[in-house]
Amino acid sequence: MHYASAIFSKIQEILLNSQNPEKCTDSVIEHESELHQDILIVFNTICSKLCKKTGQATEEDLDVLEVSIANLNFLWLQANLNFTPKLHSTLEHSLDHMKRFNGIVDMLEGDVELIHQIAAKIEARVSRMKNKNAQANVHSKMEAMQNSRRRQKNCKTVSEW
């Protein structure tokens, strides 16, 4: 990916030319720049493969996605970065969903929006409670009920296939 190379070479140049007495060594700057450049390139590959509508992913797309996810996991560990929920979803679940549905991009936006709406409704219902332990307990119960309803609905939908 040409853009990642251009971006990180400029960042590396700026850092290498920095006069800050506390900067790390040139070899560390070069290593970290290359590592983060590689992460960006792998992310780009993953995103391009995940941007397939249901039924449009090929076997080659799935193979490239599988290798790219393994590479991202390795690079992320090398960079010692935090594993966020979105990264966890990408590393642990995206390939399974792609294999199951042969593409997922047309499902993503609606699902995320629905989860935000459900969370906002639950938050509105429990936010006025003064006892934080009771608030957390009620929030968990409401979330469990919502998840149970969605699972029942999804099970009916899946069984109709």
N, CA, C and O of each residue as an XYZ file, in Angstrom:
644
protein
N       0.858     -1.173      0.000
C       0.000      0.000      0.000
C       0.900      1.230      0.000
O       1.635      1.492      0.953
N       0.821      1.957     -1.072
C       1.689      3.114     -1.287
C       1.479      4.200     -0.236
O       2.441      4.821      0.217
N       0.218      4.433      0.154
C      -0.064      5.524      1.093
C       0.557      5.260      2.467
O       1.084      6.180      3.093
N       0.498      4.030      2.932
C       1.085      3.706      4.239
C       2.586      3.958      4.217
O       3.146      4.498      5.171
N       3.220      3.572      3.147
C       4.666      3.792      3.015
C       4.994      5.276      3.020
O       5.941      5.706      3.678
N       4.214      6.052      2.289
C       4.454      7.497      2.219
C       4.221      8.160      3.573
O       5.009      9.002      4.003
N       3.146      7.780      4.235
C       2.800      8.374      5.533
C       3.881      8.071      6.565
O       4.381      8.973      7.237
N       4.239      6.787      6.684
C       5.182      6.413      7.735
C       6.615      6.830      7.425
O       7.407      7.030      8.346
N       6.959      6.964      6.168
C       8.302      7.475      5.869
C       8.413      8.941      6.270
O       9.472      9.386      6.714
N       7.316      9.700      6.115
C       7.332     11.107      6.556
C       7.378     11.201      8.080
O       8.112     12.016      8.640
N       6.598     10.368      8.733
C       6.616     10.360     10.204
C       8.000      9.975     10.707
O       8.542     10.601     11.617
N       8.558      8.940     10.104
C       9.897      8.487     10.503
C      10.926      9.596     10.296
O      11.781      9.811     11.156
N      10.856     10.289      9.187
C      11.792     11.378      8.905
C      11.685     12.483      9.951
O      12.697     13.002     10.421
N      10.455     12.838     10.311
C      10.248     13.881     11.320
C      10.833     13.451     12.663
O      11.510     14.227     13.337
N      10.558     12.198     13.040
C      11.062     11.708     14.329
C      12.584     11.588     14.343
O      13.228     11.918     15.339
N      13.149     11.123     13.251
C      14.610     10.986     13.184
C      15.306     12.338     13.239
O      16.409     12.445     13.776
N      14.675     13.371     12.689
C      15.271     14.709     12.670
C      14.937     15.536     13.920
O      15.373     16.680     14.052
N      14.175     14.952     14.815
C      13.795     15.658     16.035
C      15.030     15.930     16.907
O      15.926     15.094     17.024
N      15.047     17.093     17.497
C      16.164     17.472     18.372
C      15.854     17.239     19.852
O      16.606     17.671     20.725
N      14.746     16.557     20.127
C      14.355     16.274     21.500
C      15.413     15.379     22.153
O      15.713     14.302     21.637
N      15.976     15.813     23.277
C      17.026     15.011     23.921
C      16.507     13.688     24.503
O      17.293     12.781     24.773
N      15.195     13.578     24.695
C      14.626     12.368     25.286
C      14.091     11.384     24.244
O      13.465     10.385     24.598
N      14.334     11.660     22.975
C      13.807     10.761     21.947
C      14.527      9.415     22.005
O      15.654      9.317     22.489
N      13.858      8.392     21.505
C      14.470      7.059     21.499
C      15.486      6.961     20.362
O      15.640      7.888     19.567
N      16.156      5.851     20.300
C      17.223      5.699     19.304
C      16.638      5.620     17.895
O      15.460      5.320     17.702
N      17.495      5.895     16.930
C      17.065      5.850     15.534
C      16.586      4.458     15.136
O      15.629      4.327     14.373
N      17.236      3.434     15.641
C      16.829      2.065     15.286
C      15.433      1.743     15.822
O      14.666      1.037     15.167
N      15.100      2.257     17.013
C      13.755      2.049     17.574
C      12.727      2.794     16.728
O      11.662      2.250     16.434
N      13.024      4.009     16.339
C      12.110      4.789     15.492
C      11.871      4.064     14.172
O      10.731      3.956     13.718
N      12.930      3.573     13.563
C      12.803      2.864     12.290
C      11.988      1.586     12.447
O      11.120      1.291     11.626
N      12.271      0.829     13.505
C      11.541     -0.417     13.747
C      10.054     -0.153     13.982
O       9.201     -0.803     13.378
N       9.749      0.791     14.849
C       8.350      1.094     15.177
C       7.604      1.643     13.960
O       6.431      1.326     13.758
N       8.266      2.452     13.162
C       7.628      2.990     11.952
C       7.278      1.867     10.987
O       6.180      1.835     10.433
N       8.212      0.952     10.790
C       7.958     -0.179      9.895
C       6.854     -1.079     10.442
O       6.012     -1.559      9.683
N       6.854     -1.309     11.738
C       5.845     -2.155     12.369
C       4.452     -1.554     12.194
O       3.515     -2.253     11.808
N       4.319     -0.271     12.477
C       3.012      0.370     12.356
C       2.584      0.514     10.898
O       1.393      0.475     10.592
N       3.536      0.676     10.015
C       3.225      0.683      8.585
C       2.656     -0.679      8.181
O       1.658     -0.747      7.463
N       3.279     -1.741      8.632
C       2.801     -3.089      8.319
C       1.398     -3.320      8.884
O       0.561     -3.939      8.227
N       1.140     -2.831     10.087
C      -0.197     -2.959     10.685
C      -1.226     -2.262      9.804
O      -2.294     -2.816      9.546
N      -0.920     -1.075      9.347
C      -1.846     -0.329      8.492
C      -2.104     -1.068      7.180
O      -3.241     -1.124      6.710
N      -1.069     -1.625      6.598
C      -1.220     -2.368      5.342
C      -2.097     -3.605      5.550
O      -2.963     -3.894      4.725
N      -1.879     -4.331      6.642
C      -2.681     -5.524      6.916
C      -4.132     -5.135      7.198
O      -5.055     -5.806      6.737
N      -4.334     -4.056      7.953
C      -5.701     -3.574      8.193
C      -6.396     -3.250      6.878
O      -7.572     -3.568      6.701
N      -5.688     -2.631      5.974
C      -6.266     -2.287      4.674
C      -6.697     -3.552      3.926
O      -7.773     -3.588      3.328
N      -5.868     -4.569      3.963
C      -6.205     -5.833      3.305
C      -7.434     -6.456      3.942
O      -8.332     -6.918      3.238
N      -7.482     -6.474      5.279
C      -8.626     -7.047      5.991
C      -9.903     -6.287      5.637
O     -10.928     -6.897      5.332
N      -9.841     -4.972      5.677
C     -11.027     -4.173      5.363
C     -11.499     -4.409      3.934
O     -12.701     -4.481      3.683
N     -10.570     -4.528      3.005
C     -10.974     -4.760      1.614
C     -11.658     -6.113      1.459
O     -12.574     -6.250      0.648
N     -11.232     -7.104      2.215
C     -11.862     -8.424      2.123
C     -13.186     -8.474      2.886
O     -14.100     -9.200      2.492
N     -13.296     -7.712      3.968
C     -14.556     -7.688      4.724
C     -15.636     -6.878      4.006
O     -16.819     -7.006      4.321
N     -15.241     -6.064      3.063
C     -16.204     -5.213      2.330
C     -16.822     -5.962      1.163
O     -16.907     -5.436      0.054
N     -17.240     -7.156      1.408
C     -17.939     -7.965      0.409
C     -19.368     -8.153      0.884
O     -19.603     -8.496      2.042
N     -20.318     -7.930     -0.006
C     -21.721     -8.150      0.349
C     -21.982     -9.642      0.500
O     -21.234    -10.475     -0.013
N     -23.054     -9.961      1.210
C     -23.417    -11.348      1.442
C     -23.498    -12.096      0.123
O     -24.168    -11.665     -0.815
N     -22.797    -13.235      0.069
C     -22.798    -14.077     -1.121
C     -21.745    -13.719     -2.156
O     -21.656    -14.394     -3.182
N     -20.936    -12.675     -1.927
C     -19.983    -12.234     -2.943
C     -18.529    -12.564     -2.627
O     -17.658    -12.330     -3.464
N     -18.250    -13.090     -1.471
C     -16.865    -13.427     -1.129
C     -16.457    -14.712     -1.833
O     -17.235    -15.662     -1.920
N     -15.239    -14.729     -2.330
C     -14.712    -15.922     -3.000
C     -13.837    -16.707     -2.028
O     -13.517    -16.226     -0.941
N     -13.461    -17.896     -2.421
C     -12.566    -18.720     -1.601
C     -11.222    -18.017     -1.426
O     -10.612    -18.083     -0.359
N     -10.770    -17.347     -2.477
C      -9.509    -16.601     -2.398
C      -9.611    -15.463     -1.384
O      -8.668    -15.216     -0.633
N     -10.765    -14.761     -1.359
C     -10.977    -13.694     -0.376
C     -10.864    -14.243      1.042
O     -10.241    -13.630      1.910
N     -11.470    -15.399      1.265
C     -11.437    -16.000      2.603
C     -10.027    -16.436      2.984
O      -9.620    -16.284      4.136
N      -9.279    -16.976      2.024
C      -7.895    -17.389      2.296
C      -7.020    -16.187      2.645
O      -6.241    -16.229      3.597
N      -7.157    -15.113      1.860
C      -6.381    -13.891      2.120
C      -6.771    -13.296      3.471
O      -5.913    -12.839      4.226
N      -8.061    -13.305      3.768
C      -8.539    -12.779      5.048
C      -7.964    -13.577      6.212
O      -7.540    -12.997      7.212
N      -7.946    -14.882      6.094
C      -7.422    -15.726      7.174
C      -5.942    -15.436      7.451
O      -5.538    -15.298      8.606
N      -5.150    -15.346      6.403
C      -3.724    -15.048      6.555
C      -3.527    -13.644      7.122
O      -2.673    -13.428      7.981
N      -4.320    -12.697      6.636
C      -4.194    -11.305      7.091
C      -4.551    -11.161      8.565
O      -3.903    -10.409      9.293
N      -5.575    -11.875      9.004
C      -5.957    -11.827     10.420
C      -4.844    -12.403     11.288
O      -4.533    -11.848     12.342
N      -4.249    -13.495     10.863
C      -3.124    -14.071     11.617
C      -1.956    -13.090     11.662
O      -1.313    -12.928     12.699
N      -1.683    -12.434     10.531
C      -0.609    -11.437     10.487
C      -0.905    -10.254     11.401
O      -0.019     -9.774     12.108
N      -2.150     -9.785     11.389
C      -2.513     -8.658     12.247
C      -2.341     -9.020     13.713
O      -1.823     -8.223     14.495
N      -2.767    -10.204     14.085
C      -2.618    -10.644     15.474
C      -1.142    -10.646     15.868
O      -0.788    -10.162     16.943
N      -0.282    -11.185     15.008
C       1.151    -11.219     15.278
C       1.726     -9.813     15.402
O       2.450     -9.523     16.355
N       1.410     -8.935     14.444
C       1.937     -7.563     14.461
C       1.438     -6.788     15.672
O       2.188     -6.019     16.274
N       0.183     -6.987     16.028
C      -0.406     -6.276     17.170
C       0.310     -6.667     18.456
O       0.596     -5.822     19.305
N       0.594     -7.949     18.585
C       1.336     -8.405     19.761
C       2.758     -7.835     19.769
O       3.260     -7.437     20.820
N       3.403     -7.796     18.604
C       4.748     -7.233     18.498
C       4.770     -5.755     18.882
O       5.728     -5.276     19.489
N       3.700     -5.036     18.519
C       3.626     -3.607     18.822
C       3.192     -3.359     20.265
O       3.216     -2.221     20.733
N       2.797     -4.420     20.970
C       2.368     -4.317     22.365
C       1.208     -3.325     22.524
O       1.202     -2.493     23.432
N       0.231     -3.435     21.623
C      -0.934     -2.553     21.656
C      -2.079     -3.233     22.397
O      -2.109     -4.459     22.510
N      -3.018     -2.440     22.902
C      -4.180     -2.966     23.615
C      -5.138     -3.646     22.648
O      -5.282     -3.226     21.500
N      -5.791     -4.698     23.124
C      -6.806     -5.393     22.347
C      -8.171     -4.812     22.723
O      -8.676     -5.062     23.818
N      -8.754     -4.050     21.826
C     -10.057     -3.436     22.045
C     -11.153     -4.421     21.638
O     -10.862     -5.414     20.971
N     -12.405     -4.168     22.025
C     -13.490     -5.052     21.578
C     -13.605     -5.143     20.050
O     -13.884     -6.214     19.511
N     -13.391     -4.032     19.363
C     -13.484     -4.078     17.898
C     -12.354     -4.916     17.301
O     -12.572     -5.651     16.338
N     -11.165     -4.813     17.859
C     -10.062     -5.630     17.359
C     -10.336     -7.100     17.666
O     -10.098     -7.968     16.825
N     -10.835     -7.377     18.867
C     -11.184     -8.756     19.223
C     -12.193     -9.319     18.223
O     -12.051    -10.452     17.764
N     -13.206     -8.528     17.888
C     -14.208     -8.977     16.919
C     -13.574     -9.269     15.575
O     -13.910    -10.255     14.919
N     -12.662     -8.415     15.171
C     -11.980     -8.617     13.889
C     -11.138     -9.887     13.916
O     -11.204    -10.701     12.995
N     -10.357    -10.053     14.962
C      -9.442    -11.193     15.030
C     -10.153    -12.524     15.272
O      -9.758    -13.552     14.721
N     -11.188    -12.502     16.088
C     -11.794    -13.761     16.528
C     -13.082    -14.141     15.808
O     -13.428    -15.321     15.763
N     -13.799    -13.174     15.247
C     -15.124    -13.499     14.737
C     -15.347    -13.172     13.260
O     -16.218    -13.770     12.630
N     -14.588    -12.245     12.701
C     -14.883    -11.802     11.340
C     -14.719    -12.920     10.311
O     -15.533    -13.026      9.394
N     -13.703    -13.743     10.438
C     -13.495    -14.822      9.470
C     -14.640    -15.835      9.532
O     -15.120    -16.290      8.493
N     -15.078    -16.189     10.736
C     -16.195    -17.130     10.873
C     -17.457    -16.581     10.220
O     -18.176    -17.308      9.533
N     -17.721    -15.298     10.436
C     -18.907    -14.686      9.835
C     -18.788    -14.620      8.316
O     -19.760    -14.849      7.596
N     -17.590    -14.306      7.840
C     -17.386    -14.265      6.392
C     -17.603    -15.650      5.781
O     -18.213    -15.766      4.718
N     -17.118    -16.681      6.430
C     -17.306    -18.044      5.911
C     -18.781    -18.433      5.950
O     -19.289    -19.078      5.033
N     -19.445    -18.040      7.002
C     -20.851    -18.422      7.159
C     -21.742    -17.720      6.140
O     -22.622    -18.342      5.544
N     -21.513    -16.415      5.939
C     -22.407    -15.635      5.091
C     -21.817    -15.294      3.728
O     -22.506    -14.739      2.872
N     -20.544    -15.626      3.524
C     -19.877    -15.325      2.247
C     -19.880    -13.823      1.958
O     -20.035    -13.407      0.809
N     -19.711    -13.025      2.989
C     -19.712    -11.571      2.896
C     -20.544    -10.998      4.028
O     -21.555    -11.581      4.417
N     -20.121     -9.853      4.559
C     -20.856     -9.321      5.725
C     -21.067     -7.815      5.700
O     -21.742     -7.291      6.586
N     -20.529     -7.104      4.738
C     -20.552     -5.648      4.819
C     -21.971     -5.084      4.868
O     -22.205     -4.063      5.514
N     -22.901     -5.724      4.207
C     -24.266     -5.211      4.193
C     -25.002     -5.450      5.508
O     -26.109     -4.944      5.692
N     -24.407     -6.210      6.421
C     -25.032     -6.463      7.724
C     -24.463     -5.598      8.836
O     -25.106     -5.453      9.876
N     -23.311     -5.034      8.661
C     -22.595     -4.417      9.775
C     -23.239     -3.148     10.306
O     -23.484     -3.052     11.509
N     -23.517     -2.191      9.472
C     -23.984     -0.880      9.936
C     -25.295     -0.982     10.716
O     -25.441     -0.362     11.769
N     -26.234     -1.750     10.209
C     -27.523     -1.881     10.882
C     -27.401     -2.526     12.244
O     -28.059     -2.105     13.196
N     -26.561     -3.548     12.346
C     -26.381     -4.235     13.616
C     -25.774     -3.320     14.675
O     -26.212     -3.309     15.825
N     -24.766     -2.558     14.277
C     -24.120     -1.642     15.216
C     -25.111     -0.579     15.679
O     -25.170     -0.252     16.865
N     -25.880     -0.045     14.750
C     -26.870      0.978     15.101
C     -27.920      0.414     16.054
O     -28.316      1.088     17.005
N     -28.369     -0.802     15.812
C     -29.345     -1.435     16.687
C     -28.794     -1.605     18.099
O     -29.498     -1.343     19.074
N     -27.558     -2.035     18.215
C     -26.946     -2.209     19.538
C     -26.858     -0.871     20.272
O     -27.113     -0.800     21.474
N     -26.494      0.195     19.541
C     -26.438      1.523     20.163
C     -27.828      1.958     20.657
O     -27.945      2.524     21.744
N     -28.859      1.702     19.884
C     -30.220      2.073     20.283
C     -30.668      1.300     21.519
O     -31.273      1.866     22.430
N     -30.369      0.015     21.543
C     -30.739     -0.803     22.703
C     -29.996     -0.331     23.947
O     -30.589     -0.211     25.018
N     -28.705     -0.063     23.809
C     -27.917      0.413     24.947
C     -28.439      1.761     25.454
O     -28.491      1.992     26.662
N     -28.821      2.642     24.542
C     -29.353      3.947     24.946
C     -30.673      3.795     25.696
O     -30.903      4.503     26.676
N     -31.542      2.890     25.259
C     -32.812      2.656     25.951
C     -32.571      2.135     27.369
O     -33.193      2.595     28.327
N     -31.670      1.180     27.484
C     -31.368      0.616     28.807
C     -30.769      1.690     29.705
O     -31.148      1.813     30.869
N     -29.839      2.462     29.169
C     -29.201      3.530     29.949
C     -30.235      4.558     30.417
O     -30.171      5.027     31.553
N     -31.171      4.901     29.562
C     -32.212      5.873     29.931
C     -33.073      5.330     31.071
O     -33.528      6.092     31.924
N     -33.291      4.042     31.087
C     -34.141      3.439     32.123
C     -33.439      3.330     33.476
O     -34.086      3.439     34.517
N     -32.135      3.119     33.470
C     -31.444      2.890     34.740
C     -30.640      4.091     35.225
O     -30.153      4.078     36.355
N     -30.489      5.115     34.416
C     -29.594      6.223     34.772
C     -30.067      7.027     35.975
O     -29.256      7.687     36.625
N     -31.348      6.989     36.285
C     -31.859      7.767     37.424
C     -31.739      7.036     38.756
O     -32.040      7.605     39.806
N     -31.307      5.791     38.719
C     -31.156      5.036     39.956
C     -29.912      5.542     40.698
O     -28.850      5.713     40.100
N     -30.056      5.772     41.976
C     -28.955      6.320     42.768
C     -27.953      5.248     43.196
O     -26.751      5.510     43.251
N     -28.433      4.062     43.495
C     -27.569      2.974     43.934
C     -26.882      2.359     42.703
O     -27.539      1.738     41.867
N     -25.571      2.534     42.601
C     -24.829      2.084     41.419
C     -24.828      0.551     41.290
O     -24.845      0.027     40.176
N     -24.809     -0.164     42.416
C     -24.851     -1.627     42.344
C     -26.186     -2.103     41.793
O     -26.236     -2.994     40.945
N     -27.268     -1.502     42.282
C     -28.598     -1.854     41.774
C     -28.716     -1.456     40.306
O     -29.310     -2.183     39.510
N     -28.157     -0.314     39.950
C     -28.181      0.158     38.569
C     -27.487     -0.860     37.647
O     -28.013     -1.214     36.592
N     -26.314     -1.315     38.057
C     -25.572     -2.291     37.256
C     -26.323     -3.609     37.152
O     -26.337     -4.239     36.095
N     -26.949     -4.029     38.252
C     -27.701     -5.277     38.274
C     -28.900     -5.210     37.314
O     -29.120     -6.128     36.524
N     -29.665     -4.126     37.390
C     -30.825     -3.955     36.518
C     -30.372     -3.846     35.063
O     -30.997     -4.413     34.167
N     -29.293     -3.121     34.839
C     -28.766     -2.972     33.482
C     -28.407     -4.346     32.900
O     -28.734     -4.640     31.751
N     -27.741     -5.174     33.692
C     -27.352     -6.517     33.228
C     -28.575     -7.374     32.917
O     -28.604     -8.083     31.911
N     -29.587     -7.306     33.788
C     -30.801     -8.098     33.569
C     -31.536     -7.655     32.311
O     -32.017     -8.484     31.540
N     -31.620     -6.332     32.109
C     -32.298     -5.818     30.915
C     -31.537     -6.206     29.648
O     -32.140     -6.557     28.634
N     -30.238     -6.139     29.715
C     -29.414     -6.523     28.564
C     -29.583     -8.006     28.260
O     -29.667     -8.400     27.096
N     -29.634     -8.829     29.306
C     -29.822    -10.270     29.113
C     -31.182    -10.558     28.477
O     -31.290    -11.424     27.608
N     -32.221     -9.835     28.907
C     -33.544    -10.025     28.304
C     -33.529     -9.629     26.830
O     -34.096    -10.331     25.993
N     -32.882     -8.503     26.509
C     -32.784     -8.064     25.116
C     -32.042     -9.097     24.271
O     -32.474     -9.435     23.169
N     -30.939     -9.588     24.788
C     -30.156    -10.587     24.050
C     -30.951    -11.865     23.840
O     -30.878    -12.481     22.777
N     -31.712    -12.263     24.856
C     -32.522    -13.465     24.747
C     -33.579    -13.293     23.658
O     -33.803    -14.205     22.862
N     -34.229    -12.131     23.618
C     -35.236    -11.870     22.577
C     -34.608    -11.884     21.191
O     -35.170    -12.450     20.254
N     -33.433    -11.256     21.061
C     -32.760    -11.224     19.757
C     -32.330    -12.625     19.332
O     -32.423    -12.975     18.156
N     -31.860    -13.426     20.288
C     -31.455    -14.789     19.946
C     -32.644    -15.602     19.457
O     -32.538    -16.337     18.475
N     -33.796    -15.469     20.154
C     -34.985    -16.196     19.743
C     -35.404    -15.781     18.336
O     -35.757    -16.628     17.515
N     -35.366    -14.482     18.058
C     -35.730    -13.972     16.737
C     -34.745    -14.498     15.699
O     -35.160    -14.944     14.630
N     -33.440    -14.452     15.999
C     -32.416    -14.924     15.058
C     -32.523    -16.418     14.827
O     -32.297    -16.885     13.710
N     -32.864    -17.177     15.856
C     -32.998    -18.612     15.698
C     -34.138    -18.923     14.729
O     -34.011    -19.816     13.890
N     -35.248    -18.192     14.838
C     -36.361    -18.380     13.913
C     -35.915    -18.037     12.499
O     -36.237    -18.759     11.556
N     -35.177    -16.942     12.343
C     -34.718    -16.514     11.036
C     -33.768    -17.536     10.427
O     -33.884    -17.863      9.246
N     -32.823    -18.045     11.225
C     -31.855    -19.017     10.734
C     -32.536    -20.326     10.388
O     -32.186    -20.951      9.387
N     -33.516    -20.763     11.200
C     -34.182    -22.029     10.936
C     -35.041    -21.946      9.674
O     -35.386    -22.976      9.094
N     -35.387    -20.732      9.246
C     -36.197    -20.573      8.034
C     -35.359    -20.761      6.778
O     -35.923    -20.877      5.690
N     -34.024    -20.794      6.885
C     -33.155    -20.981      5.718
C     -33.434    -22.308      5.158
O     -32.823    -22.698      4.163
